[in-house]
Amino acid sequence: MGSGNGLAVAMTNERTTGVRACPGHMGIANFCEPKQFERLESLMVPMRVPAGGFLFWEGDEAEHAYYVRSGRVKLRKSTEDGKEYILSILQAGDMICEFAAGQMGLQYAFTAEVTENAEIGVIHRFDLEAAMRQDGELAFGFMGWMAYNHRVTQSKFRDLLLFGKPGALASTLIRLSNSFGVVEPYGIRIDMKLTHAELADFIGATRESVNRMLNEFKEKDILDFRYGKIIIRSLSALQQICRCNTCPTCPEEICRI
């Protein structure tokens, strides 16, 4: 593996410093025509939730969809033995929709915790179902959005299961850089503070093992840390560790957290 210093310089030659590393974020609006998305917005009841608040808890009845207008929302899953796994971190443009038309009594399979002050658009399931029955293009857009999310989930399972804990951690760091990375002269800065325990919750590992792997990555000049944030100095080295597929097999909008 080559030194990350050269890669950092190469990245800044190709991308403007200080901008998002992956501008290709795909929210629900990307799958709707402007007219259909305006209709969707007309159904939303605005709600402000401070950091530390919750949209719902695992096991609550799934009666609403939630559109993230601003802020960040962490989705986490608990097991019977008390362990927790972080499934995703949502940002502006993302949506949570955990019910199916015509099915009653469904429950949320995870907890949604707000990690950064958020503005949320809340849609009742009956209003959304009625709108999709009346507007085939809106329903078709939802199908495309659900298929996209299914591809993201499939790619996560592949990386988490096939290449061991180092590969799972490398994949998670790449996905975080695609979702929240900002290009700087010294590498890609993941623009959020993450503890080692939180990184462990992404991949089902212990905090101690993640701490050891991060130190190994740092010794190899793959990563660095500044002001509590992770700096990726050699993206290609992380890709080698998790045997990352190249575009278009796994484009950046799919390789996200």
N, C-alpha and C positions, 0 to 999 in steps of 0.2 A: 504494500500500500504506500502511495506517495504521501508526501507531506501535505497537510491541509493548507499551508500558507499559499502555495502556488494555486490551489484550487480556489481559495478565497479571492485572489486577484483575478483569476479567470472569470469567476462568477460576476464580479463587479464590472468587468469589461463588457459582459453581455447584458446585464440588467442594471437599471438605474438604482444607485444606492438610496436606501431609505424607503423603498416601495415594497409592497407585498411580494414575497417570493413566488407565490402562486396566485395570480389574479383570477383563475378560472373557477371560483366558487360557484356551485350550482344549487340555488335555492328553488323553492316551489315556483317563483315568478319566471324562472327560465323555462318552465314547461307549460306556461299558459300564455295565450295572447293577451295583450294589454287590456282588452275589454273583459276577458274572463277573470283576470287578476283583480281588476277594479270591482267586479261583482263579489269576488272573494273578500276583498277588503271591506266591502259594505256590510258584510255579515259579522265583522269583528267587533267585539266589545273591548275597548282599551283597558289595560290594567298595568299598573306600575308595581314592580316587585323589587325590593332592595336586595343587595347581596346577602346571602344567608337565608333567604326565604325559599319557599317551596311552591311549585306549581301543583304538584300532587305527589302522593306516596304510592309505592308499590302495593298493589292490592286494592287501591281505590277504584271505584267504578269508572270506566272510561266513557265519560259523557261529553267531553269537550276536546277540540283540537286547539293547539297553541301555536301561534305564529310569532317568531322572535323578530321584533322590529329593531331592537338594539340590546346590547348587553350580551351576556353569555350564560348558558344553562348546561349544567353537568347532568348526564344521565348515568345512574348507578344502580347496580343490581346486588341484592343481598342473598346469601345462601343460608341454609338452615343452621349451619355451624357458626354463623356470625361473620363470615368473611364477606368482603365487599369488592366488587369489580366495577371499574369505570368503563362504561360502554361507549360514551361519546361526549364531546363538548360542542354544543351548538352555538352558533353565532347569528348575527343579523341575516335574515333571509331564510333561515331554517324553519322547519315546522315539525310539530309532533302530532301525529294522527294515528291513534291506536285502536280504532274501531272499524268494523266492516259493516257495510250497508245491510240492514235487515237482521243483524244479530244483536240480541239484547244480553245484558248481564256480563259483558266483557269487562275485564279488569286490566289496569295498567300493570305491565310486567316489570316495571322499573320505577325508580324515584327520580323526579326532576327537581334539581336544586339549582337555584340562581347563584352564580359565583361572581357576577358583576352586575351592578344595578341595571335592571332590564325593563324595557317597555314591551308588553306582550299584547297581541291581538287574540282574543278568546272567541272561538266559534262553537256554538252548541251543535252536537252531532245531527240533530233533526234538521237544523237550518242548512247544514252542509249537504246532507243527503237530499233534501228537497231541491237545492240549487243544482246538484249534479243530475238529478232526474230531469230537470227542465233544460239543462244546457249540456248537450253531448260533448261539445268541445272542452268544457271545463272538466267533465268526467274523463275524457281522453287524456287531458293534461295531467290529471291525478294519476292515471295509470302509468304514464311515462315517469312521473316523479317517484312512484312506488317501485318501479322497476330499477330506477337509478339507485335508490337506497338499498335495494336487494343486492345489487352489484357491489356496492361499498361494503356491505356486511360480509358477502362471500369473500372478498379480497382480504378483509381483516382475519377471518377464520383461517384462510390459507396461510397467512404469515404467522399467526399465533401458534398454529398447530404443527407446521412442517419443519421449522428451522431452529427449534430449541429456544431457550430463553434469550441468548444473545441476539438471535435473529428476530425474535418478537420485540425486544427492546429497540433494536435498530429500525425495524419497521415502524414502531410507534413514534420514534423521533422523526423519521422521514415524514410521516403523516402529520405530525404536529407542525413541522416546518412548512408543509404544503397548506395547512389550514391557518396558521398563525405566524408564519415566518416573515421576517423583514430583512431584506438584503442590506448588509453593512460592509464597509471595506474589509473587515476582519472575518467575515463569514455570514451565516444566516442566523439571526437572533430570533429565538422563539419568544414571541411577545406576550408571555404570561409566565407567572412564577409557579413552578411545580415542585412539590417536595419529592424526595425519593420514595416516600410511602405512596404518593399518588401515582408515580410512574409504575411502582410495583402493582398497584391496583389495576392498571391498564392491562398487564400481562399475566396476572395471577402468580406473581412471585413474591418473595419476601423482600422487605426493605433492605436487609443486609446483602442479599444477592444482587439487587439493583445497584446498591452503593459500590459493590466490588466491580461490577461490569462498567459502571460509569467511570470509575477510577482507571480501569484498563483502557477505556476509550480515550480518556484524557492523556494518559501516558503515551499513547500512539498518535497524539495530536489530531484525533478525530473530533473531539469536543473541547470546549472550554466553558468557563462559567464567569459571568460578569453581573454584579449587582443582583445576584439571586436568579438570573436567567441563563438558560442554556444557549450556547453558541455552537452551531455546527460548522466546523472548519473544513471537514472533508465529507461532503455528501456522497461521493463515489465510494468511499470506504464503508459507509453504512449500507449502501446498496449491495456491496459485495458480501457483507456479513449476512444479510437476509436474502441473498440471491434475487435481488429485485428485478422483476420484469421491466423491460423498457417500453416506452410508448410505441405504438398505440395499444399494445396489449393491456397495459395498466396506466392509463393517462392520469395526470395530476388531479383532475377533478374526481377520479375514483379513489386515488391514493390519498385519502384525507381521514382525519380523525373523527 
